[in-house]
Amino acid sequence: MQRASRLKRELALLAAEPPPGVTCWQDENQLDDLRARMYFSEILGSADTPYEKGIFNLEIVVPERYPFEPPKIRFLTPIYHPNIDSAGRICLDVLKLPPKGAWRPSLNISTLLTSIQLLMAEPNPDDPLMADISSEYKYNKQLFLTNAKEWTKKYASQQKRASKASEKEMNQSEMSTKESIPQKRKGSNIIKKEKKSRLDS
């Protein structure tokens, strides 16, 4: 009950006063799930970072013991970052319980999303999930920036999303067109063949 009322307040606050560049919504298919609740979020890449103009989707799973346990958050959009691995998992102290982490019940989803946005702008190469990207960030910053920008353009650009959306619409329209075309019934063909054979005889 405590979790449900708190999440309701948090979502209302996120809708009314979202952090700059952040949106969050609940998965409608799990509105009645009393265990882990799933949410989704979008974070816009900040200006003057290699993620600028990118739109990054995240998945937020709120455990049953929330707020005494932190939500599990991962990136659904691939991102080139030393603290985020290929599965979208994030290395961030506020996403972990003490003593290794810094999560506490007074924090909330909005705070976490803001912290993730800050991590995107200021990576922590000393606590990496991706050692090779961390090394690149430390010793060849220009190459890191180039690669991160390329990944953002490839996976998180608005043009990419628009083309995917239009492609999906075209596929749906093709499917509906095929469904609307009347299909010949096999039974009618058999009857026609039988009639033709009788006339021939």
MIDREN-483745 format. One record per residue: x negated, y negated, z of N, C-alpha, C, CB in turn; residue in three letters. Coordinates in steps of 0.001 Angstrom, whole numbers, padded with zeros to 6 digits, always signed. Each point is the difference from the previous one (the first is absolute). Glycine has a CB too. Example, Ala and Ser with C-alpha at 12.3 -4.5 7.8 and 13.67 -1.06 7.14 Angstrom:
-013190+005690+007800+000890-001190+000000-000900-001200+000000+001892+001173+001246ALA;-001542-002223-001966-000820-001190+000060+000770-001090+000730-001184+000628-002145SER;
This chain:
-000833+001207+000000+000833-001207+000000-000868-001258+000000+001811+001253+001221MET;-002879-001204-000379-000904-001149+000074-000660-000259-001349-000412+000485+002425GLN;+000015+000622-003092-000653-000145-001292+000950-000590-001023-001476+001931+000536ARG;+002715-001429-000569+000975-000451-000997+000294-001495+000145+001008+002300-000018ALA;-000776-002748+001254+000316-001417+000210-001207-000882-000318+001669+000642+001768SER;-002856-000155-001418-001209-000784-000274-000237-000097-001503-000992+000724+002200ARG;+001134+000400-002916-000208-000017-001446+000998-000923-000688-000885+002336+000117LEU;+002107-002347+000389+001023-000876-000570-000423-001466+000141+001791+001704+000549LYS;-002323-002056+000621-000466-001375+000234-001205-000321-000891+000833+000120+002385ARG;-001733+000838-002490-001209-000224-000805+000345-000207-001473-001313+001391+001621GLU;+002234-000573-002141+000397-000136-001407+000693-001330-000249+000228+002481-000163LEU;+000613-002882+001122+000688-001289-000137-001016-001135-000018+002034+000928+001168ALA;-003051-000839-000315-001038-001026+000044-000825-000005-001283-000085+000222+002491LEU;-000222+000984-003003-000771+000097-001251+000790-000571-001175-001173+002040+000887LEU;+002493-001859-000854+000839-000527-001086+000127-001520+000109+001277+002176-000079ALA;-001159-002682+001314+000202-001440+000205-001306-000785-000100+001949+000536+001459ALA;-003005-000010-000841-001287-000705+000011-001137+000964-000329+000891-001631+001704GLU;-000972+002093-002937-001069+000942-000355-001357-000699-000033+001646+001351-001331PRO;-002725-000636+001657-001330-000592-000165-000213-000358-001473-000900+001336+001970PRO;+000135-002358-002265-000229-000395-001399-000521+001172-000836-000474-002343+000771PRO;+001146+002596-001894-000443+001050-000907+000375+001406+000416-001826-001480-000563GLY;+002742+001622+001546+000374+001332+000494+001514+000170-000032-002046+000051+001469VAL;+002515+001095-001969+001417+000359+000095+000088+001410+000573+000629-001501-001975THR;+000513+001816+002592+000171+001318+000617+001471+000389-000054-001989-000384+001525CYS;+002267+001653-001802+001379+000478-000024+000042+001467+000415+000582-001654-001820TRP;+000626+002113+002205+000150+001373+000472+000422+000922-001132+000595-000855+002270GLN;-001071+002107-002202+000407+001016-000949+001460+000358+000277-002380+000899-000185ASP;+003271-001208-000775+001429+000215+000206+000358+001474+000189+000415-002036-001357GLU;-001241+002939+000846+000284+001428+000122-000237+000521+001413-000613+000258-002391ASN;-000024-001066+003251-000328+000476+001343+000592-000882+001093-002091+000956-000926GLN;+003206-001604+000616+000613-000893+000970+000441+000746+001260+000747-001456-001886LEU;-000348+002719+001750+000503+000759+001142-001023+000967+000576+002250-000209-000973ASP;-003479+000125+000504-001042+000901+000506-000418-000460+001394-000815+000499-002359ASP;+001018+000384+003350-000298-000368+001375-001459+000285+000364+002385+000458+000581LEU;-003125+000138-001487-001410+000288+000271-000834-001149-000572+000398+002535-000048ARG;-001287-002232-000864-000825-001064-000589+000832-000790-001004-002101+001381+000316ALA;+002048-002670-000198+000704-000847-000964-000985-000555-001004+001734-000593+001713ARG;-001314+000566-002964-000917-000441-001055+000395-001379-000520-000415+002396-000637MET;-000591-003222+000473+000178-001333-000564-001005-000173-001135+000825-000939+002228TYR;-000568-000065-003041-000936-000328-001064-000322-001486+000076+000899+001862-001471PHE;-002077-002201+000995-000423-001394+000032-000766-000333-001270-000098+000047+002515SER;+000108-001313-002856-000822-000512-001099-000888-001109+000546+001775+000588-001732GLU;-003050-000507+001399-000943-001055+000391-000606-000598-001261-000514+001152+002209ILE;+000569-002463-002292-000622-000701-001128-001474-000229+000319+002199-001130-000613LEU;-003056+001400-000358-001424-000268+000197-000244-001486+000183-000574+002015-001365GLY;-000209-002359+002369-000244-001418+000312-000885-000660-001060+000229+000522+002447SER;-000070-001832-002550-000839-000779-000926-001459+000074+000434+001929-001555-000496ALA;-002806+001403-000486-001452+000028+000237-000487+001353+000520+000104-002441+000471ASP;+000631+003504-000784-000452+001370+000289+000114+000785-001307+000744-000107+002475THR;-001413+001251-002580+000127+000793-001233+001387+000604-000180-002415+000501+000172PRO;+003273-000630+000850+001360+000563-000068+001036-001072-000353-000666+001733+001694TYR;+000193-002927-002028+000890-001109-000335+000941+000378-001150-001762-001626+000778GLU;+003048+001253-000627+001068+000259-000975+000413+001476-000054-000860-001925-001326LYS;+000262+002755+002165+000416+001400+000058+001174+000174+000953-002343+000717-000520GLY;+003186+000266+000226+001111+000338+000893-000229+001437+000469+001640-001599-001190ILE;-001842+001770+002495-000364+001291+000551+001146+000563+000843-002427-000680-000003PHE;+002861+001888-000345+001062+000667+000754-000576+000812+001140+001404+000086-002055ASN;-000723-000135+003198-000414+000765+001164+001178+000813+000534-001737-001745+000559LEU;+001411+002864+000079+000998+000833+000661-000221-000121+001508+000129+001622-001985GLU;+000957-001842+002728-000083-000145+001452+000888+001063+000639-000461-002501-000183ILE;-000134+003396+000954+000768+001037+000697-000044-000317+001495-000526+001764-001792VAL;+001706-002040+002347+000092-000370+001417+000319+001249+000812+000768-002356-000581VAL;-001655+002757+001493+000212+001239+000751+001121-000128+001037-002411+000538-000345PRO;+002835+000599+000851+001099+000030+000978-000375-000741+001283+000756+002195-000952GLU;-002039-002185+001319-000445-000616+001252-000385-001482-000156-000797+002254+000707ARG;+001090-002841-001860-000268-001425-000196+000810-000817+001010-000468+000385-002467TYR;-000080-001388+003120-001271-000685-000246-001201+000527+000806+001374-001969-000511PRO;-001200+003127+001154-001114+000523+000789-001033+000702-000884+001550+000265+001949PHE;-001156+000030-003173-000926+000491-001025+000067-000947-001188+000276+002419+000757GLU;-001397-002666-001421+000018-000920-001145+000631+000648-001233-002057-001112+000903PRO;+002612+000312-001801+000491+000537-001277-001166+000546-000825+001927-001639+000026PRO;-001612+002590-000891-001005+000495-000949+000220-000752-001313-000115+002331+001107LYS;-000904-003049-001529+000115-000831-001205-001060+000425-001003+000914-001938+001345ILE;-000496+002085-002598-000978+000313-001049+000371-000732-001284-000447+002264+001032ARG;-000558-002503-001858+000213-000630-001304+000526+001033-000990-001839-001673+000463PHE;+002877+001314-001201+000485+000835-001104-000666-000430-001308+002215+000339+001185LEU;-002589-001612-001259-000707-000530-001168-001502+000210+000195+001830-001726-000414THR;-002521+002339-000556-001460+000155+000133-000683-001351+000165+000105+002081-001390PRO;-001092-002125+002285-000725-001248+000255-001477+000328+000232+002082-001093+001002ILE;-002942+000272-001551-001451+000185+000116-000470-000767+001223-000284+000286-002517TYR;+000081+000443+003635-000283-000671+001267-000767+000957+000917+002087-001441-000236HIS;-003111+000964+000936-000808+000897+000845+000754+000608+001180-001938-001355-000656PRO;+003025+000702+001100+000736+000482+001173+001317+000699-000344-001038-001851+001265ASN;+001250+002117-002555+001228+000673-000443-000401+001121-000948+001398-002126+000250ILE;-001009+003369+000078-000471+001128-000817+000932+000298-001173-001074+000948+002038ASP;+000743+000092-002794+000742+000320-001227+001432+000471+000280-002174+000600-001065SER;+002444-000185+002315+001359+000405+000377+000795-001179+000561-000844+002316+000472ALA;+000216-003490-000421+000681-001197+000490-000103-000211+001495+001528+000268-001869GLY;-002257+000635+002566-000145-000152+001454-000879-001194+000327+000290+002470+000299ARG;+000029-003140+000809-000659-001267+000352-000782+000155+001297+001819-001295-001160ILE;-003055+000843+001164-000823-000001+001212+000122-001375+000651-001626+001719-000975CYS;+002469-001792+002007+000262-001273+000668+000319+000300+001462+000860-001086-002156LEU;-001531+000403+003074+000126+000349+001422+001427-000114+000539-002330-000769+000276ASP;+003116-000191-000773+001364-000170+000527+000956+001110-000462-000403-002469+000035VAL;-000048+003320-000943+000829+001124-000449-000290+001269+000803+000059-001003-002294LEU;-000944+000877+003305-000385+001171+000808+000216-000288+001485-001698+000674-001747LYS;+002015+000405+002475+000184-000120+001446-001353-000154+000706+002108+001386-000155LEU;-002130-002034+001323-001226-000023+000813-000352+001430+000428+000527-002355+000829PRO;-001773+002670-000523-001108-000951+000158-000695-000371-001307-000317+000940+002248PRO;+000547-000164-003318-000683-000305-001268+000644-001187-000712-000631+002414-000210LYS;+001918-002592+000429+000722-001055-000706+000438-001133+000906+000756+001706-001590GLY;-000031-002666+000998+000419-001197+000741+001518-000184-000018-002194-001056-000565ALA;+002943+002121+000206+001459-000127-000018+000539-000181+001418+000105+001418-002081TRP;+000886-002299+002192+000737-000143+001254+001457-000325-000328-002090-000786+001235ARG;+003025+001153-000359+001434-000146-000297+000443-001431-000295+000354+001951+001442PRO;-001128-002942-001018+000387-001398-000270-000211-000385-001465-000587-000564+002363SER;-000179+001368-003108-000191-000265-001434+001239+000452-000765-002514+000272+000224LEU;+002643-000722-001457+001155+000405-000813-000403+000191-001458+001530-001237+001560ASN;-000572+001640-002386-000276+000311-001405-000506-001236-000747+001769+001788+000063ILE;-001183-002938+000234-000419-001244-000650-001480-000294+000291+002364-000884+000184SER;-002765+001084+001082-001393-000218+000391-000931+000945-000750+000763-000759+002265THR;-000335+002025-002387-000824+000991-000691-000177-000359-001468+000799+001751+001593LEU;+000276-002160-002247-000081-000343-001427-000895-001224-000212+002307+000958-000362LEU;-002237-001905+001288-000878-001168-000077-001459+000406+000195+001864-001453+000856THR;-002096+002403+000070-001372+000489+000243-000546+000722-001232+000514+000227+002456SER;+000360+000535-003131-000423+000710-001217-000327-001000-001106+001430+001985+000631ILE;-000611-003016-000740-000260-001045-001000-001342-000690+000274+002488-000355-000277GLN;-002787+000143+001557-001277-000605+000378-001164+000943-000308+001167-001312+001801LEU;-000954+002612-001566-001039+000992-000315-000297+000030-001495+000726+001367+001971LEU;+000323-001557-002785-000211-000054-001448-000902-001172-000371+002248+001060-000367MET;-002060-002169+001060-000803-001192-000309-001397+000088+000606+002102-001346-000097ALA;-002213+002046+001237-001289+000083+000694-000280+001458+000387+000270-002376+000879GLU;-000784+003172-001801-000310+001403+000297-001021+000128+001128+000497+000573-002382PRO;-000458+000591+003044-000959+000292+001057-000902+001155-000462+001634-000801+001805ASN;-002744+000504-002453-000845+001058-000567-000718+000857+001045-000302-001472-001953PRO;+000326+001026+003220-000675+000756+001061+000877+001111+000579-001303-002051+000532ASP;+002573+002094-000925+000905+001058+000461+000792+000514-001207+000176-001041+002339ASP;-000892+001636-003320+000649+000315-001283+000691+001363-000022-001710-001412-001082PRO;+002644+001540+000159+000550+001309-000374-000636+000458-001308+002190-000521+001171LEU;-002639-000446-001967-000620+000278-001288-001452-000491+000053+002246-000194-001227MET;-003176+001122+001521-001403-000374+000222-000635-000638-001230-000169+001859+001639ALA;+000506-001333-002827-000613-000538-001224+000461-001433-000276-000122+002330-000926ASP;+001414-002590+001161+000515-001359-000222-000560-000950+001060+002117+000937-001031ILE;-002272-000413+002260-000575-000814+001071-001438-000414-000334+001473+001185+001666SER;-002243-000220-002179-001387-000280-000376-000053-001031-001130-000665+002332+000704SER;+001573-002182-001648+000077-000941-001117+000347-001399+000506+000698+001869-001542GLU;+000257-001932+002481+000415-001293+000569-001170-000677+000708+002347+000868+000276TYR;-003158-000068+000433-001131-000551+000756-001156-000444-000887+000658+001466+001875LYS;-000988-000606-002868-001260-000216-000722+000160-000453-001452-000953+001708+001474TYR;+002179-001641-001993+000226-000466-001378+001401-000603-000072-001567+001779-000973ASN;+001730-002904+001653+001320-000619+000167+000663-000323-001335-000785-000946+002162LYS;-000002+000509-003139+000569-000376-001294+000619+001200-000701-001690-001829-000189GLN;+001038+002979+000280+000541+001218-000606+001282+000425+000721-002330+000718-000677LEU;+002327-000849+001998+001213+000315+000774+001161-000874-000457-001409+000678+001973PHE;+001175-001973-002099+001053-000937-000417+000529+000344-001386-001056-001785+001399LEU;+000140+002138-002307+000396+000368-001362+000884+001252+000011-002134-001016-000889THR;+001705+002041+001629+000766+001250+000066+001360-000207+000663-002151+001270+000100ASN;+002172-002038+000989+001255-000254+000719+000991-000757-000885-001262-000040+002179ALA;+000744-000924-002959+000869-000756-000917+000559+000907-001089-001332-002079+000451LYS;+000493+002976-000966+000445+000928-001050+001097+000930+000523-002289-000098-001050GLU;+002108+000605+002264+001018+000875+000603+001304-000772+000215-001812+001356+001134TRP;+001695-002590-000684+001198-000829+000225+000753-000204-001313-001141-001173+001929THR;+000388+000871-002981+000619-000207-001317+000635+001287-000520-001679-001800-000488LYS;+001001+002930+000739+000464+001287-000523+001216+000544+000753-002341+000468-000692LYS;+002334-000609+002014+001029+000658+000813+001012-000941+000652-001670+001736+000409TYR;+001299-002994-000187+000866-000866+000799+000462-001263-000708-001165+000882+001950ALA;+000833-001035-003232+000365-001232-000696+001493-000029-000292-002291-000112-001011SER;+002838-001093+000953+001429-000169-000270+000341+000436-001421+000079-001897+001639GLN;-001013+001699-002581+000246+000425-001389+000160+001513-000071-001314-001971-000857GLN;+000471+002679+001622+000050+001461+000032+001352+000456+000523-002491+000116+000349LYS;+002962-000800+000709+001285+000357+000580+001138-000256-000991-000904-000528+002285ARG;+000810-000613-002992+001050-000351-000960+000073+001026-001121-000318-002426+000540ALA;-000850+002866-001039-000019+000974-001091+000538+001343+000473-001961-001178-001027SER;+001654+001552+002287+000517+001253+000549+001511-000055+000143-002157+000357+001211LYS;+002664-001518-000752+001439-000159+000186+000726+000081-001334-000416-001413+002027ALA;-000129+000742-003068+000644+000023-001314-000060+001396-000612-000602-002415-000329SER;-000517+003127+000582-000140+001364-000497+001033+000921+000644-002449-000397-000379GLU;+002662+000183+001686+000989+000801+000719+001404-000264-000543-001459-000038+002052LYS;+001758-001254-002315+001310-000365-000534+000220+000623-001371-000081-002145+001286GLU;-000976+002145-002126+000102+000589-001336+000272+001503+000088-001562-001764-000889MET;+000851+002439+001802+000201+001441+000176+001410+000310+000463-002415+000250+000535ASN;+002937-001084+000403+001358+000213+000491+001012-000217-001099-000714-000705+002269GLN;+000469-000338-003107+000926-000289-001088-000013+001105-001051-000332-002442+000407SER;-000864+003014-000675-000109+001124-000944+000757+001220+000516-002238-000857-000758GLU;+002110+001106+002061+000682+001143+000604+001507-000155-000075-001940+000328+001524MET;+002421-001559-001236+001445-000232-000043+000529+000106-001427-000190-001485+002014SER;-000642+001071-003007+000402+000113-001412+000124+001464-000397-001142-002182-000524THR;+000160+002988+000950+000035+001433-000317+001211+000675+000620-002489+000010-000138LYS;+002804-000430+001397+001138+000601+000686+001313-000368-000665-001291-000059+002118GLU;+001336-001141-002739+001244-000449-000623+000258+000653-001349-000280-002146+001184SER;-000782+002724-001818+000178+000662-001298+000703+001329+000224-002073-001117-000948ILE;+003258+001342+000290+000728+001257+000217-000790+001195-000501+002147-001240-000192PRO;-002222+002257+000997-000712+001220-000361+000972+001005-000626-001669-000391+001869GLN;+001235+001072-002922+000830+001017-000632+000123+001205+000911-000702-000793-002272LYS;+001903+001319+002356+000199+001167+000848-000332+001257-000771+001770-001199+001299ARG;-002465+002098-000611-000403+001242-000657+001202+000820-000411-002097-000003+001323LYS;+003130-000038-000490+001205+000792-000293+000647-000394-001305+000358+000251+002418GLY;-000308-001556-002713+000629-000474-001238-000788+000466-001214+000899-002001+001215SER;-002221+002073-001122-000825+000483-001111+000282+001471-000288-001775-001669+000601ASN;+001974+002455+000460+000291+001428-000173+001326+000194-000709-001308+000526+002066ILE;+002324-001334-001649+001321+000094-000631-000086-000357-001473+001096-000561+002180ILE;-001846-000514-002505-000160-000410-001398-000652+001089-000823-000171-002366+000732LYS;-000852+003037-000160-000686+001080-000712+000940+001164-000256-002160-000688+001047LYS;+003003+000996-000022+000951+001111-000157+001001-000300-001112-000255+000569+002438GLU;+000765-001831-002473+000960-000394-001041-000623+000111-001381+001119-001546+001616LYS;-002378+001115-001748-000694+000021-001277-000193+001436-000480-001160-002150+000593LYS;+000816+003064+000349-000217+001401-000400+001298+000636-000454-001901+000176+001614SER;+003036-000551-000985+001288+000550-000434+000378-000466-001411+000719+000067+002398ARG;-000993-001340-002660+000300-000536-001335-000867+000666-001050+000661-002189+001013LEU;-001922+002451-000676-000927+000642-000958+000441+001426-000314-001885-001416+000876ASP;+002469+002092+000165+000425+001386-000218+001317+000034-000756-001180+000715+002098SER;
